[in-house]
Amino acid sequence: MTLFQAFVLGIVQGLTEFLPISSTAHLILVPWLLNWTFKEDVAFVFNVLLQLGTLTAVVVYFWKDLWKIALAVLNGLRQGKPFESADARLGWLAVPATIPAGLIGLLFKSLIEDLQRQPLLIATIVVGAAALFLVERISKHDRNLDSLTWLDAFIIGCSQILALLPGVSRSAATMSGGLLRGLKRDGAARFSVLMSIPILLAASLVAV
């Protein structure tokens, strides 16, 4: 892989990660269309490590929100009331939302790596787009993020499992899960971004 190829793929990752289109799919599709050939293990690790750039961007952009949540969690623990404030609960709810995809990712790591090498599986991007469109239509959009429950977080976390397929957008999958639980669009989007932090960090560490 040349520096130019790495730069192009970095741009692709940056443009697609937080849109409801699969960044992983585009990282597979672009080299395929341009006839770039990489070692399979190197390409997989490189694509995963690109997530560190995404993670950095998330932390920098949302640092005020993250700091507020972190302080609320620490204050809640100090006072013996870890779930009393809305911000503290939001921080804790990211845990059950992360477990399903993290667990499946570890158990089926080899299979997932193999799927990354199949450009034709990117056709599943259509399924993700169709699901988001359908959920958007049928959802009530009447719940604020502070009404999120442990069950909601777990169900949204289960929807993140779909993003292990190379053509399914993580943002689209998790936002669909949030909308399906009745969250308003901004709440579903915010929780989707919050969920991305532990899962992107875990994926990067496993790849290393």
Rosetta silent file (secondary structure, phi, psi, omega in degrees, C-alpha in Angstrom):
SEQUENCE: MTLFQAFVLGIVQGLTEFLPISSTAHLILVPWLLNWTFKEDVAFVFNVLLQLGTLTAVVVYFWKDLWKIALAVLNGLRQGKPFESADARLGWLAVPATIPAGLIGLLFKSLIEDLQRQPLLIATIVVGAAALFLVERISKHDRNLDSLTWLDAFIIGCSQILALLPGVSRSAATMSGGLLRGLKRDGAARFSVLMSIPILLAASLVAV
SCORE:     score description
SCORE:     0.000 S_00000001
   1 L     0.000  128.380 -179.716    0.000    0.000    0.000 S_00000001
   2 L   -89.124  167.743  177.584    1.401    3.372   -1.025 S_00000001
   3 H   -62.460  -37.711  179.138    1.043    6.664    0.819 S_00000001
   4 H   -63.485  -44.420  179.190   -1.295    7.902   -1.919 S_00000001
   5 H   -63.281  -41.463  177.937   -3.533    4.858   -1.575 S_00000001
   6 H   -63.231  -39.273  179.097   -3.576    5.244    2.206 S_00000001
   7 H   -64.039  -45.199  179.878   -4.476    8.937    1.814 S_00000001
   8 H   -61.326  -45.250 -179.394   -7.348    8.155   -0.576 S_00000001
   9 H   -66.802  -32.867  175.397   -8.752    5.490    1.742 S_00000001
  10 H   -64.345  -40.289  176.870   -8.456    7.888    4.680 S_00000001
  11 H   -63.987  -42.642  178.773  -10.540   10.438    2.790 S_00000001
  12 H   -60.180  -45.320  178.645  -13.114    7.750    1.983 S_00000001
  13 H   -60.375  -46.044 -177.915  -13.302    6.768    5.661 S_00000001
  14 H   -64.081  -35.064 -177.329  -13.693   10.363    6.797 S_00000001
  15 H   -79.144  -23.076 -170.377  -16.467   11.123    4.320 S_00000001
  16 H  -112.101  -15.314 -170.835  -18.537    8.009    4.966 S_00000001
  17 L   -59.755  -46.130 -173.650  -18.203    6.998    8.635 S_00000001
  18 L  -103.321   10.081  167.438  -20.999    9.094   10.134 S_00000001
  19 L   -90.686  155.293 -179.363  -23.303    9.107    7.146 S_00000001
  20 L   -75.700   44.541  173.093  -25.848    6.285    6.993 S_00000001
  21 L  -129.543  150.032 -171.494  -23.711    4.561    4.365 S_00000001
  22 L   -77.012  118.135  176.131  -21.141    1.914    5.138 S_00000001
  23 H   -68.631  -38.639  178.968  -17.580    3.221    5.415 S_00000001
  24 H   -61.079  -41.346  179.202  -16.288   -0.365    5.485 S_00000001
  25 H   -60.076  -42.495 -178.978  -18.113   -1.115    2.256 S_00000001
  26 H   -71.313  -31.417  176.686  -16.483    1.848    0.562 S_00000001
  27 H   -69.354  -23.582  175.025  -13.053    0.904    1.895 S_00000001
  28 H   -87.092  -41.185 -173.604  -13.509   -2.465    0.185 S_00000001
  29 H   -71.074  -41.114 -177.030  -15.206   -1.175   -2.938 S_00000001
  30 H   -60.695  -50.097  177.076  -12.785    1.648   -3.821 S_00000001
  31 H   -61.989  -34.716  179.476   -9.656   -0.576   -4.049 S_00000001
  32 H   -64.222  -44.974 -179.552  -11.695   -3.168   -5.948 S_00000001
  33 H   -68.476  -34.466 -178.583  -12.862   -0.604   -8.520 S_00000001
  34 L   -89.604    3.083  178.646   -9.369    0.898   -8.858 S_00000001
  35 L    59.952   37.613  174.828   -7.798   -2.555   -9.109 S_00000001
  36 L   -88.837  131.001 -178.941   -5.591   -1.975   -6.073 S_00000001
  37 L  -113.234  122.494  177.759   -4.308   -5.218   -4.602 S_00000001
  38 L  -122.162  157.195  170.842   -3.299   -5.415   -0.954 S_00000001
  39 L   -62.614  136.132 -172.092   -2.374   -8.294    1.295 S_00000001
  40 H   -60.864  -42.756 -178.481   -5.627   -9.407    2.871 S_00000001
  41 H   -68.930  -36.208  178.919   -4.426   -9.298    6.470 S_00000001
  42 H   -67.035  -43.952 -179.125   -2.807   -5.887    5.974 S_00000001
  43 H   -61.570  -42.147 -178.771   -5.918   -4.440    4.318 S_00000001
  44 H   -64.588  -48.202 -179.214   -8.177   -5.640    7.140 S_00000001
  45 H   -63.646  -40.831  179.589   -5.957   -4.257    9.903 S_00000001
  46 H   -61.669  -44.204 -179.661   -5.495   -0.964    8.029 S_00000001
  47 H   -62.816  -39.577  179.288   -9.255   -0.539    7.581 S_00000001
  48 H   -69.464  -42.322 -178.349   -9.877   -1.187   11.260 S_00000001
  49 H   -67.768  -22.036  173.828   -7.096    1.133   12.403 S_00000001
  50 H   -60.104  -24.314  179.357   -8.607    3.891   10.282 S_00000001
  51 H   -63.217  -24.817  178.396  -11.318    3.835   12.914 S_00000001
  52 H   -63.035  -36.455  175.942   -8.814    5.409   15.311 S_00000001
  53 H   -64.660  -42.185  177.242   -8.918    8.545   13.177 S_00000001
  54 H   -62.581  -43.812 -179.950  -12.680    8.485   13.326 S_00000001
  55 H   -61.129  -41.594  178.165  -12.573    7.931   17.076 S_00000001
  56 H   -61.376  -42.683  179.514  -10.251   10.897   17.514 S_00000001
  57 H   -62.673  -40.522  179.040  -12.604   13.109   15.508 S_00000001
  58 H   -62.940  -47.684 -177.563  -15.563   12.028   17.651 S_00000001
  59 H   -63.139  -42.139 -179.410  -13.746   12.700   20.918 S_00000001
  60 H   -66.092  -44.921 -175.501  -12.533   16.120   19.759 S_00000001
  61 H   -71.100  -37.069 -175.214  -15.907   17.224   18.397 S_00000001
  62 L  -107.509   24.966 -173.280  -17.979   15.929   21.325 S_00000001
  63 H   -62.731  -33.115  179.153  -15.443   16.496   24.089 S_00000001
  64 H   -65.664  -44.866  178.105  -17.761   18.811   26.035 S_00000001
  65 H   -63.873  -43.998 -178.449  -20.566   16.247   26.015 S_00000001
  66 H   -65.662  -39.695  177.840  -18.176   13.417   26.870 S_00000001
  67 H   -64.143  -41.389  178.786  -16.614   15.404   29.702 S_00000001
  68 H   -62.757  -42.871  178.915  -20.053   16.206   31.071 S_00000001
  69 H   -66.158  -43.518 -179.828  -21.048   12.535   30.941 S_00000001
  70 H   -61.470  -43.860  178.763  -17.765   11.429   32.551 S_00000001
  71 H   -63.843  -39.522  179.984  -18.162   13.917   35.409 S_00000001
  72 H   -64.676  -40.479  178.356  -21.768   12.825   35.943 S_00000001
  73 H   -63.416  -46.451 -179.291  -20.709    9.165   36.118 S_00000001
  74 H   -64.832  -43.008  178.441  -17.930    9.923   38.622 S_00000001
  75 H   -63.966  -39.407  178.252  -20.174   12.133   40.753 S_00000001
  76 H   -62.957  -41.537  178.155  -22.872    9.483   40.739 S_00000001
  77 H   -66.354  -40.725 -179.062  -20.420    6.834   41.917 S_00000001
  78 H   -63.832  -36.572 -177.761  -19.053    9.163   44.585 S_00000001
  79 H   -88.914   -3.635 -178.724  -22.558    9.877   45.895 S_00000001
  80 L    74.888   18.267  178.313  -23.663    6.263   45.688 S_00000001
  81 L  -131.806   71.516 -170.687  -26.341    7.147   43.111 S_00000001
  82 L   -65.316  -20.952 -175.418  -24.764    6.125   39.787 S_00000001
  83 L  -114.181   15.051 -173.424  -27.950    6.348   37.711 S_00000001
  84 L   -72.114  -46.138 -177.757  -29.612    9.409   39.193 S_00000001
  85 L   -86.947  153.284 -178.449  -28.663   12.038   36.604 S_00000001
  86 H   -63.586  -39.338 -179.182  -29.597   11.803   32.939 S_00000001
  87 H   -66.990  -40.447  178.803  -25.983   12.261   31.806 S_00000001
  88 H   -64.575  -43.804  178.482  -24.705    9.521   34.110 S_00000001
  89 H   -60.965  -39.298  179.896  -27.402    7.125   32.922 S_00000001
  90 H   -62.658  -40.643  177.638  -26.509    7.893   29.325 S_00000001
  91 H   -64.051  -44.161  179.485  -22.891    6.990   30.011 S_00000001
  92 H   -68.217  -33.742 -178.068  -23.811    3.722   31.690 S_00000001
  93 H   -68.354  -17.391  176.527  -26.319    2.820   28.963 S_00000001
  94 H   -68.101  -19.874 -178.782  -23.495    2.804   26.432 S_00000001
  95 H   -69.008  -58.356  178.420  -22.269   -0.399   28.136 S_00000001
  96 H   -64.677  -21.875  178.133  -25.182   -2.745   27.290 S_00000001
  97 H   -74.176  -20.690 -177.645  -25.359   -1.065   23.888 S_00000001
  98 H   -94.538  -29.602 -172.566  -21.762   -2.106   23.174 S_00000001
  99 H   -58.098  -48.749 -174.970  -21.772   -5.674   24.495 S_00000001
 100 H   -56.462  -53.064 -178.678  -23.769   -7.466   21.724 S_00000001
 101 H   -66.697  -38.389  178.561  -21.641   -6.357   18.758 S_00000001
 102 H   -62.096  -43.162 -178.849  -18.431   -6.642   20.771 S_00000001
 103 H   -67.187  -47.503  179.399  -19.230  -10.204   21.833 S_00000001
 104 H   -64.355  -38.042  178.804  -20.278  -11.354   18.351 S_00000001
 105 H   -61.582  -39.716  178.856  -17.258   -9.636   16.847 S_00000001
 106 H   -72.026  -41.459 -177.083  -14.890  -11.572   19.140 S_00000001
 107 H   -68.423  -33.983 -175.291  -16.648  -14.917   18.705 S_00000001
 108 L  -119.265   36.458 -176.375  -16.782  -14.713   14.913 S_00000001
 109 H   -57.075  -45.705 -177.828  -13.663  -12.657   14.219 S_00000001
 110 H   -63.982  -42.851  179.487  -12.332  -14.990   11.507 S_00000001
 111 H   -63.636  -42.074 -179.927  -15.663  -15.123    9.681 S_00000001
 112 H   -64.359  -39.964  177.425  -16.001  -11.344    9.788 S_00000001
 113 H   -62.068  -39.196  178.608  -12.479  -10.945    8.410 S_00000001
 114 H   -64.947  -38.265 -179.948  -13.403  -13.286    5.547 S_00000001
 115 H   -64.682  -29.764  179.842  -16.500  -11.249    4.774 S_00000001
 116 L   -64.488  -17.770 -176.405  -14.359   -8.137    4.431 S_00000001
 117 L   -95.888    9.047 -176.298  -12.743   -9.766    1.400 S_00000001
 118 L  -114.206   91.087 -177.748  -15.995  -10.223   -0.509 S_00000001
 119 H   -57.314  -31.886 -177.487  -16.822   -7.087   -2.542 S_00000001
 120 H   -67.749  -22.880  178.292  -20.107   -8.561   -3.768 S_00000001
 121 H   -69.939  -10.085  178.068  -21.421   -8.679   -0.195 S_00000001
 122 H   -65.984  -14.261  176.071  -21.457   -4.898   -0.308 S_00000001
 123 H   -58.562  -19.277  178.226  -24.832   -5.361   -1.991 S_00000001
 124 H   -66.783  -10.568  176.808  -26.163   -5.594    1.587 S_00000001
 125 H   -60.094  -29.475  177.741  -25.825   -1.804    1.675 S_00000001
 126 H   -66.603  -38.523  179.440  -29.202   -1.768   -0.067 S_00000001
 127 H   -63.414  -44.537  179.638  -30.705   -3.727    2.809 S_00000001
 128 H   -62.162  -42.610  179.414  -29.375   -1.222    5.339 S_00000001
 129 H   -64.785  -41.371  179.899  -30.719    1.727    3.375 S_00000001
 130 H   -65.126  -39.631  179.909  -34.115    0.057    2.983 S_00000001
 131 H   -64.613  -43.984  179.782  -34.279   -0.727    6.711 S_00000001
 132 H   -63.141  -41.464  178.945  -33.477    2.867    7.668 S_00000001
 133 H   -63.136  -44.299 -178.708  -36.104    4.182    5.243 S_00000001
 134 H   -65.661  -46.924 -178.900  -38.743    1.775    6.574 S_00000001
 135 H   -63.170  -39.396  177.650  -38.007    2.455   10.252 S_00000001
 136 H   -58.106  -37.903 -177.715  -38.031    6.195    9.601 S_00000001
 137 H   -73.611  -38.308 -172.128  -41.523    5.850    8.155 S_00000001
 138 H   -94.038  -13.912 -176.276  -43.064    3.684   10.873 S_00000001
 139 L   -74.602  151.816 -179.039  -41.402    5.181   13.967 S_00000001
 140 L   -84.622  -26.994 -179.769  -43.279    7.574   16.232 S_00000001
 141 L    55.150   43.740 -174.726  -40.278    9.807   17.055 S_00000001
 142 L  -118.747   10.941 -178.184  -41.886   10.790   20.339 S_00000001
 143 E  -116.822  135.917  174.038  -39.241    9.895   22.947 S_00000001
 144 L   -82.583  161.690 -176.982  -36.393   12.024   24.212 S_00000001
 145 H   -64.015  -29.293 -178.933  -32.984   10.507   24.841 S_00000001
 146 H   -71.552   -5.769  176.382  -33.366   10.885   28.613 S_00000001
 147 H   -93.132    1.333 -177.068  -36.195    8.313   28.479 S_00000001
 148 L   -61.568  134.627  179.578  -33.812    5.612   27.211 S_00000001
 149 L  -109.320  172.941  177.070  -33.964    2.381   29.238 S_00000001
 150 H   -62.288  -38.213  178.668  -31.582   -0.542   29.663 S_00000001
 151 H   -64.924  -42.446  177.013  -33.770   -2.604   27.336 S_00000001
 152 H   -57.660  -47.684 -177.719  -33.670    0.152   24.710 S_00000001
 153 H   -61.278  -40.930 -179.643  -29.879    0.310   24.934 S_00000001
 154 H   -66.926  -42.629  179.766  -29.556   -3.456   24.576 S_00000001
 155 H   -64.734  -42.711  176.911  -31.881   -3.592   21.560 S_00000001
 156 H   -63.356  -37.810  176.556  -30.029   -0.738   19.876 S_00000001
 157 H   -62.834  -37.695  177.392  -26.809   -2.593   20.675 S_00000001
 158 H   -65.154  -35.003  178.392  -28.180   -5.706   18.985 S_00000001
 159 H   -65.426  -25.790  179.279  -28.901   -3.650   15.882 S_00000001
 160 H   -68.728  -20.457  177.630  -25.205   -2.742   15.837 S_00000001
 161 H   -59.449  -35.198 -179.642  -24.412   -6.408   15.172 S_00000001
 162 H   -59.605  -27.493 -177.970  -25.697   -5.899   11.627 S_00000001
 163 H   -71.780   -7.743  174.937  -22.847   -3.456   11.060 S_00000001
 164 H   -71.030  -19.555  172.877  -20.405   -6.367   11.250 S_00000001
 165 L   -75.697  138.068 -171.899  -21.498   -7.130    7.684 S_00000001
 166 L   -64.114  -20.061 -178.271  -19.304   -5.099    5.302 S_00000001
 167 L   -99.714   -1.229 -176.271  -22.183   -3.428    3.493 S_00000001
 168 L  -100.197  124.560  179.818  -24.226   -2.364    6.508 S_00000001
 169 L   -71.680  131.416  176.613  -23.585    1.103    7.923 S_00000001
 170 H   -62.799  -42.796  179.685  -23.017    1.194   11.683 S_00000001
 171 H   -62.275  -44.643 -179.700  -24.663    4.603   11.873 S_00000001
 172 H   -64.429  -41.754 -178.323  -27.669    3.437    9.865 S_00000001
 173 H   -64.955  -47.574 -176.910  -28.041    0.251   11.911 S_00000001
 174 H   -72.838  -36.072  176.048  -27.855    1.938   15.315 S_00000001
 175 H   -66.679  -36.586  176.229  -29.995    4.892   14.300 S_00000001
 176 H   -62.491  -41.184  177.879  -32.582    2.456   12.958 S_00000001
 177 H   -62.544  -42.139  178.870  -32.531    0.677   16.312 S_00000001
 178 H   -65.796  -43.381  179.203  -33.038    3.963   18.137 S_00000001
 179 H   -65.431  -36.556  179.234  -35.841    5.080   15.848 S_00000001
 180 H   -63.152  -28.717  177.378  -37.488    1.679   16.180 S_00000001
 181 L   -87.260    6.002  173.822  -37.612    2.279   19.929 S_00000001
 182 L    91.100    6.848 -179.906  -39.376    5.588   19.291 S_00000001
 183 E   -67.575  149.977  172.083  -36.475    7.974   19.860 S_00000001
 184 L   -68.673  159.245 -174.010  -36.499   11.326   18.161 S_00000001
 185 H   -57.633  -44.778 -177.516  -34.043   11.668   15.292 S_00000001
 186 H   -66.783  -36.017  178.071  -31.544   13.839   17.165 S_00000001
 187 H   -67.543  -43.166  178.410  -31.597   11.510   20.178 S_00000001
 188 H   -62.629  -40.284 -179.938  -31.075    8.418   18.032 S_00000001
 189 H   -67.767  -41.915 -178.603  -28.186   10.129   16.230 S_00000001
 190 H   -64.992  -43.659 -179.723  -26.536   11.299   19.475 S_00000001
 191 H   -68.135  -34.131  176.869  -26.704    7.863   21.087 S_00000001
 192 H   -60.438  -42.986  179.256  -25.380    6.300   17.871 S_00000001
 193 H   -67.454  -42.582  179.053  -22.317    8.537   18.052 S_00000001
 194 H   -60.462  -41.344  178.844  -21.838    7.827   21.766 S_00000001
 195 H   -64.196  -26.861 -175.273  -22.010    4.088   21.078 S_00000001
 196 H   -67.668  -26.644 -173.508  -19.331    4.403   18.417 S_00000001
 197 H   -64.155  -56.292 -179.259  -16.605    5.332   20.923 S_00000001
 198 H   -66.856  -35.919 -176.286  -16.227    2.024   22.832 S_00000001
 199 H   -73.212  -36.753  177.285  -16.849   -0.183   19.790 S_00000001
 200 H   -68.677  -39.318  178.355  -14.343    1.669   17.569 S_00000001
 201 H   -64.956  -44.286 -179.846  -11.754    1.606   20.340 S_00000001
 202 H   -63.478  -43.223 -179.944  -12.318   -2.107   20.961 S_00000001
 203 H   -61.960  -39.866  179.702  -12.107   -2.934   17.236 S_00000001
 204 H   -66.360  -42.616 -179.119   -8.819   -1.045   16.916 S_00000001
 205 H   -66.865  -39.452  178.668   -7.300   -2.771   19.941 S_00000001
 206 H   -65.660  -38.998 -179.643   -8.348   -6.232   18.725 S_00000001
 207 H   -64.257  -37.974  179.487   -6.863   -5.539   15.289 S_00000001
 208 L   -69.068    0.000    0.000   -3.539   -4.571   16.839 S_00000001
